[in-house]
Amino acid sequence: MTSNTASSRPLVMRVDLPDQQSNQDDPDAVRPRLSLFDEVRVTVDIRLGSAELSIKDLMALQAGSVVELDRGIGEAIDVLLNDKAVARAEIVALGEQFGIRITEISASP
């Protein structure tokens, strides 16, 4: 059984916030302060391509097998942010590692 004493109740405080003014002349005034999200971590995935395989072909895969993808060399690849396509890019070499160069950013939010 839970006791409903003063020490177990959450502390509630009243906070008065200033009135918000919208300045239509300043486009940044109606946008939230994006700096609040500077440290938020998101997952960025790069989708090179995909392939459809039968279970038989899937089970036959072994080291050295090659799977043909639905994208050609030089075609743009998808950049996904939390599983949503947000841009297109091309693959680049950065020394001994791969990287991407953004070529197009999706217009729809």
N, C-alpha and C positions, 0 to 999 in steps of 0.2 A: 504494500500500500504506500502511496506517495503522500508525503506531508506537504501541505501548501503553506509553509511558513515564509516569512519575509526574506529569509536568507536563501531560499531556493528559487525565488522569482527572478527573472532576468531584469537587469537594470535598464530602464527606459528613460531617455532624456529627450527633451524638446530641442529641436535645432531650427532656427529661423534662417532661411536662405534668402539671399537678395533676389529681387525680381529680375527675370531674364529679359533683356531687350534684344530684339531682332533688328539688325541693321542691314537692309536690303542692298545698300551701296557697297558693302564689304562682304564678298562671297565667303571669306574665312570666318565671318562672325556666326554664321548659321551652322557651320561644321563643328563637330565635337573636337576637342583638343586631342588630336591623334597621338600626341606624345604620351598620353596615358597608357597606350598599348605598346610602347617601345620594347618592353621586356617580355611580352606575351610570346610564347613559343608555338609554332605551327609546324605541321609536317608538309614538306614539299616533296612530291614524287615526280619522277620523269618517266613518262610512258613511251618506250621506244617502239612498241608495236605489240601485236597479238597474233595468235594463230589458233585455228580450230583443229583438234586432233581427235581421232577415234580412240576409244579406250585401248584397242589393240595396238595402235601406233604409239600411244602414250606408254604402254607397258613395254614396248620394244626399245625405248630410249635407253641409251647407255653412254658412258664417257666417250666423247668424240662425235656423238650424233649431232646433226645440224637440223634446226627447226626454222623453216622459212616464215618470216613475219609478213604482215600485211602492209609494210612500209618499205619503200625503196631507199637506196643510199641517196642521201642529199635531200630527202623529204623532211618537212618539219615534223617535230615530235611534240607531244603534249606535255604541258607543265600543269600539274594538279596541286591544288592547295586544299588540304583536308578532303581529298577525294573529289574535288570539283575542278574541272578544266578552267584555268584562268589565263593561260597564255600558250603560245607556240614558240618553239626554239629550234636551234640547230646545234648539233654536237660539235664541240671544239676540243682540241688537245691542249692541256695545261701542263707542260712538262711530261711527267709520267702518269698524270691523272686525266680523266675526262672532265669536261665542264660543259656548260651550255651557254649559248648566246641567245637572248630573247629577241625574237623577230616580230612578234605580234602579241598584243595584250587584248584579251577578250573585252568587248564593249559592254556585254550584259553583266550585271552584278551577280 
